[in-house]
Amino acid sequence: MRRLLLAGAAALALGMGFGSAAEAATFRWANDGDVNSMDPYARNETFLLTFTHNIYEPLVRRNRELKVEPALATSWSQSSPTVWRLNLRQGVKFHDGTPFTADDVVFSATRVRAQGSNLTSVLSSVKEVRKIDDFTVEFETHAPDPIFLEEITTWAIMSKKWAEANNATQAVDLTTGQENFATRNANGTGPFMLASREPDRRTVLRPNPNWWDKPEHNLDEVVFNVIGNDATRVAALLSGEVDMIYTVPPQDTERLSRAPNVRIHQQAELRTVFLGFDQVRDELLKSDVRGKNPFKDLRVRQAFQLAIDLEAIKSRIMRNQSRPTGLMIGPGVNGWSEGADRVVRPDINRAKQLLAEAGYPNGFSVTLDCPNDRYVNDEAICTAVVSMLARIGVKVNLAAQTRARYFAEILAPRYNTSFYMLGWTPTTYDAHNTLYNIMATRGGQRGVFNSGGWSNPRFDQLTDQIAVETDLAKRQQLIDEAMKLHADQVGHIPLHQQVVVWAARNNITLQQMADNYFPLRYVRVGQ
């Protein structure tokens, strides 16, 4: 009788929290690459952030329409243009039962800005974080910050007590291969808890029965599988081995759309994929040119851009699932301007002429660092670029690697790359995020992801002005000027905004986001 009563109580608890026991289900999904770490500060990369944000939570989050809404903070106000006061949600507990308080916010602010964190830029505008009482904190910014709330949507709050007890008070730099307790373990306040972790293979989550919010999902288990091979991943979906695949090969999209019991989910993504050059070193690390750096010459950068056919990449590699671009931001990002987004058309003869004028009539050799499991058809795009540059006499050696090795190379403290592919989604959905992180001169928290080191004093000045300008018309003028300056100097070569394509079984209900985030709290498995 006691066992029956306990079983009944457990079923009732499950029904109260997640729907009836009959409705609860296991959700199995797959991607071509792994998360690499359970530490939400380990890397400023979409897949890691979206996965860990099912476990950890920010003070404010984005809803289905990508609008900012309360999360661990219930409300906010400004006592002055540079002071934000946030009221924290009471009664929230971390997965280990520790109460959430202002101490965790102050601790997390210190941790996210400390050595080892890859998210230092999220609080770059903040001068000081102050605890007012157990459930009130203040953020004082250096200057007025019109997008402060948008900037902290990707900043997850960690438990001070848990981190201190497990010697994880600092994030570890993934580029060095280091680990600490937070790399393979997690303790958040979010809707799901980490049940097991097998890096590069399988990670299992289970619902948090004490989550402060009302669950919209009906999941009792989430199983994430890493399936690197495209054909194997698609076959797993078609056979029912998995319920959803996060990365769909463009060449398989049409076939999957015709398959019974499978539904394609797709929309334009906010991410821009681009190429970058080392413009800092006097001699490139990975080239046959000795004693000088060809990429310091604008004519060489222009030649590379003129050799790359974006429309061909769109039609042949991306199967029309991309939008060629001339800017480092795309539609949907505040500050994007259609008039400024001019795609550079290929001109092989002009490219050869520019190379000859720069002193390279026979071209030269250089290595292109590229991921093979990060962006849609990333290795195939890089392979196409190799062929396109060969037409102007440039021999490109392709170094395609898994994301863990790739990021360790191009984001190492010394940025061990000469020519590389990268993609960036501005997490604030605002141009300043890209200007500050990707394009501005490297220094401190600024330009951390500017692996090539492009630098322009006027551009930096504009970036600083854009950060604090509250007049929207004037701010747009500053953004347009900065984007034109960068394009004229070919600081990078923008390629395209890719289309987000997911595929799921027909009985799966989910919410697809334009930022490629995948919140499990919206997933339901039907009969």
N, C-alpha and C positions, 0 to 999 in steps of 0.2 A: 504494500500500500504506500509506504514512504517513497519507493522508487517511482510509482505511478504519479504521486503528487508532485515530485520533483520534475518529472518529465512534462507534466501538464503545465507547471509553472514556467519551465523553459520555453515551451511552445507559446504560451501566452506572452512572455517577454519578447519573443521574436516577432510575434504578430503585432504587438504594440509598437515595436521599433521599426520594422521593415516590411510590413504586410504579412499576410498569413504564411505559415510555414510551407503550404503548398505552392505559394507564389515565389518563394525565395529560390534563387538559382545560382549556379556557377557561371561566370562569364570568362571565356577564354579568348585571349587576343594575342596578336603577334606583331613584331616589327623586325626590320632588317638589322637593327643594332640595339645594343643594350643601353641602360641608363648610366652605367659607369660608376655611379655613387649614389648612396642614399642621403648624403649630406646636401641640403638645399642651397648651400653656398659654394659648392665645389666647382660649379661651372655655370656660366651665364649662357646656357644653351636651352633651346625650347623644349626638347624632349626630356631632359633631366628635370627642368623646372615643372613641366606639366605633370610628370609622374610623381615627383616628390610632393607636389601641392595637393595630391589626394591624401597625403599623410599629415603634412604640415599646413598651416594656414597663415595668411597675411592679416594685417589689421583691417585692410579693405580689400575686397576681391571684385572680380568682374562677373556680371550675371550673363544670362543667355544672349543678351543683346550687346555684350561687351561694355556695359555701363558700370561705373564704380558703385558698389553698394557696401553696406556694413558687413564686417566679418567678426574678427576679434575686437574691433572697436565698434561701438554702437552709434556714436555720433561724434561730430567734430565742429570746431569753431575757430575763428581767428580773433585774437585780442589785439593784434597789430598786423601789418602787412608781412612781418617776418616771424610771427609766432602762431603755431597751430597747436590747439589743445584737443586731445583725443580722449574720449571717455571709453574705458574698456568694458568688455562684456563680463559680467559677474557670474560665478557658478561654473565656469568652464574648467575642465581638468585635462591634463595631458594623459596619454594612453596609460601611463604607469600610475595614474591616480593623483599626481601632484597638482595642486591648484595653480591656475594661470593667474599671474599678477603683473603689475607694472615692473617688478624686478626682472621678469623675463624679457620684457620689451627693451629695457635699458641694456641688459646683457646681450641680447641679440643685435642691438645697434652697435655695440662694441665689437662683437664677433664678426659681423658682416663687413666691417671696415678694417679688420685686422689682417695681418699677413696670412696668406693661404686662401683667403676668400677671393672668389672670382666675380663677386657682385658688389665690389666697393663703390661702384658708380651710383647705386640706387639711393644712397644717402649723401651724394656728393654736394648737394646744396645745403646740407644740414650742418650747422655750427655746433649745436649742443642738443642732447636729449635729456630731459629732466623728469624725474619722478615727482609728482605732486602729492599723490597718496597711492594706496594699493591699486586703485583702478582709474587713475588719471595720469597721463603723461603729456609733456609739452615738447614740441620740436621747434627749435629756433633755427631759422635759415640765415645764411650769410646775407641774402638779399631777397626781395620778393620772388617767390617761386610759383608761377601760375599753374604749374602742372604737378605740384607736390603729391597730391593723392594718387595720380596716375603712376608716378614714379615708384610708389611703395607697394603696388599691387603684386609685384613678383618677390617681395621680401617676406619670407616666412619666419614666423616666430618660433624660437627653440626654447627648451626648458633649461634654465640656469642650473637648477639642482642636478638634473640628469647629465648635463654636459660636464659639470665639475666632478661628479661622482665617477664618470667614465673617462676622465682625462681627454675630453673632446672640446675644450673651451676655445680652440682655434680650428678653423677648417684647414685641411691639408691640400697642398698644391698638386692637382692631378697630373700636371705635366711632368712631375718628378717621380710618379709612380708610388708616392707615399700613401699610407692608409692610417686611419685611427678608428676608434670605436664607431663613430658616426658614419663611416664609409659603408659599413655593412649592416648597421643597426639604425633604428629610427624610433623617435618618441615625440609625436606631434599631438595636435588637438583635433585633427581633421577627421573626415568621415570614414577613413580606412586606416587599419593598423597593419604594420609589416608582420607577416606570419613566418615567411622563410625567404632566404635570398641565396641564389646560386648564380654568381656573376657570369655573364655571357651565355646563360642558359635559361633560367627560369626564376621568377619572383612571384610570390603568392601574398595577396592581401586579404584581410578579412574585415568586415564592417565594425566600426566602433560603436558598441551598444550604448555608450554614454555621450554620444555627439550632441552638442548643444542645439544643432539645427534639425529640422524635420527632414528625414531622408526622402528623396524622390525616387531613389533606386530600389530595386528588390533583390539585391545581390547578397548572397551569404558567403561567396568566395570569388576572388578575382585571380586568375592565373595568367601571368604574362610570360610569353615564350619568345625567345630570340631565334628567328629563322632567317639566316642571312641570304640564302639562295632564293632568288625571285620565284623560280618555277615551283620550288618546294613550298614556299609560303602560300602561293596561289592554290596549289593542290590541297594544302591543309584546309583552306577555306571551303573549297568546292566539296571536299569529302566530309565536312562537318567536324574535322578535328579541332578547328578553332572557329570562333563565332565572328571574328572581325580581324582585318589586317589594316594596320595604321599606314603603311607605305605600300601603295599599289603601283606596280610597274606600268608606265604609260602604254606599253605595247599589249598589256593584258586587260586594259580597261574595257574595251568594247566587248571582248569575249565574256568577261565577268558580268557585264550589263545584260547579256542575253542568257546567262545561266539561271536555271530555276532556283528559287529560294535564296537568291543573292541580290542585294541592293547596293548601287553605287551612290556614294555621298561625295559631292565635289563642289568647290567654290574657289574663287581667287584668294590667294594667300597674301598676307601683308609683307612677307619676307621678300627681300631682294637678294638674288645671288649675283656675285661679282668676282672679278679677278683683281689681285693686288700685286704690286711690285716692291721689292726692297729698294728704297730710295735714300737709304742712310749710309750704308757701308761704302767705303772707297773701292772695295773689290767684292764682288758677289761671292757668296759661299758656294753656290752650285752653278758654276758656269765655266766655260773655257776661256773667257776674257780675263786677262791678267793686268793688274795695275790700275784698273778703272771699273766703274760701274755704269754700264750702258743705260740703265733705267733712270739715272740722274738727268739724262738728256730728254727733253720734252719730245723731240722728234722720234725717238725710239718708242716712247709710250704711244705717241700718235700712230706710228706705223703698226704696232701691235693691234690697236683698236680698229684701224682700217682693214686689217687682214681678217678679222673675225666677223663672220656672217651670222647675225642673230636670227634672221628669218629662217636660215637653213637649220639652225639648232632647234628653232621652234617646230618646224615642219617634220624634220627627219629624226631628231632625237627625242623631242618632247611630245610628238604626235599631236601638236597644236594645243598642248596643255601648259602653255606658258605665254607670258605677255612680254615681248622684248621691250627694253626700257633704256632711256638715256640718263636716268637719274638714280640716285642711291636710295630713293624711297618711291613708293608707288601709290596708286589710288587707295583711299581708305586711311592713309596716314595724314594727319593734320599738317599742312604746309606743302603738300604735293600740289603742283601746278601743271595742268595739262599743256599749257603753252610752253613751259620750260622743258617738258619731257620730250626731247628730240632724239630719236634713235640715229646713231651714226651708221651710214650705209657703207658697205665694204668697197674699197678701191685699191686693188692689188698694185696697180702701176704706181699710184701715189705713195703707197706704203713702201715699195721698193726704193723709190726716189728718196724718201725721208731717211731710210736706213743708210743709203749711200752717202747722203749729206752728213749724217752723223758719224760717218767713218766706218760703217759696217756694210760695204757693198756685197759681201758674200755671206752676210748674216752672222750668227754666232750660236752657241749652244747654251741652253739653260734648262734647269729642272723645274717642272711644274708639280707642286705638292697639291694633292687632291684627296678628298675622302672617297670611300667606295660604299659607305652605308649611312650617309648623313642626309643628303639632299636627293630629290628625285632625279634619277639617272645621272648622278654626279660624275661617276667614272666615265660614262659614255660621252658626257659633255666635254670633259677634259680630253678625251681621246679625239673628239672632233676638233678641238682647239689645236691640238698637236698637228693635225693634218692641215688646218687652215694656215697656221704659221709657217709650215713647211713651204707653202707657196711663195713666201717672200724670203726664203733662204734661212729661216731660223729653225734650228734643230732642237726640239723640245723633248726632254727625257721625262716621261710620266712616272711619278712616284705616287701611286694610289694605295691608300692604307685604310684600315678600320678607323673609326672616329677617335678611339682612345689614343692610338699611336699618332694619328694625324694632328689632333689638337695639341698633343704633347710636343710636337715639332714646331708648329707655327705659332703657338702661344707660349712657348718656353720663355723664360726671362730674357733670353737674348734673341728671341724670334728667329729660329733657325730655318729660314726660308728665303728664297730669292724671288719666287713667282708662285702664287697660290690662289686657290679658290676658297671663298668664304660666303656665307649667307647671313643675313641679319634681319630680324623682326624687331622693330622698335617697340619695346614692351609698354611704352607710354602711349603708343599710337600717335606719336608726335615727332616731327622732323628733328627736334633738338637731340633726341636720344641717339639717333644715327650720327648726327654731326659731332656730338660729344664723344661717343664711344668708338666710332669707326674712322672718322675723318680728321678730327682735331689732333694737334701735335701731342705726342706721347709725353706724359709727365704727371706723376702721382696717379690720381684716379682717372684722369682724362686720357683718352686715346689708348686705353688698355688693349683694345682689339684692333688697333691700327698697326697690324703686323708689318706692313711695309714702311711705316714711318713717314708717310707724306706729311709735309709741314708747310704752312703758309701763315705768316703773322696776321694778315688782314682777315683770313678765314677764322683764326682763333678769336680775334676781336669780335667778329660778327657772331660767333657761337656764344660768347659771353653776353653779348647784348640780347640775343634771342632768348637766353635763359631767364631774363628778368623783365622783358618787354611785355606789358599788359595791353597795349593798344594793338588790336588784332591786325589792322591794316598795315601798320608800321612793321609789325612782327613778320608779316608775310613778305614785305619788301626786303627785309633783312635775310630771310630764308632764301628768297629768289636770288639775291646777290651772292650769297654763300654757295648755292648750288651751281650757279654759272661760273664762278671762280674755279670751283673744283673741276667742273666739266672741261673748261678751257685748258686747265693744266693736266688733264687726264690723271688725276690723283689715283683713280681706280678705273676699271672698265666694268660698268654695270652690264649685266647680261639679261636678266629677266626676273619677273615675279612668277613663281611657279604656281600651278593650280593644286590646291589641297585635294587629294583623292583618297578616300577611304572606301573600303568595301566590307559589308557585314551581311550576315544571314538576315532573312526577311523578318524573323521574330525578334530582332534586336532594335530597340529604340535608343537613340543617342542624340547628342547635341554636337554638331560640327561647328567649330569656331574658325573665323578668318585668320586667327593668329596660330592655328594648328595646335591649340591646347585641347586636351581631351579630358574633361572633368568626368570622372566615373560616377559622381553623385547624380548624374542625369541618365545613367544607363539602366535600362530595364530589359529583362529577358522574358519573352512571351512563350506561350505554349505552342 
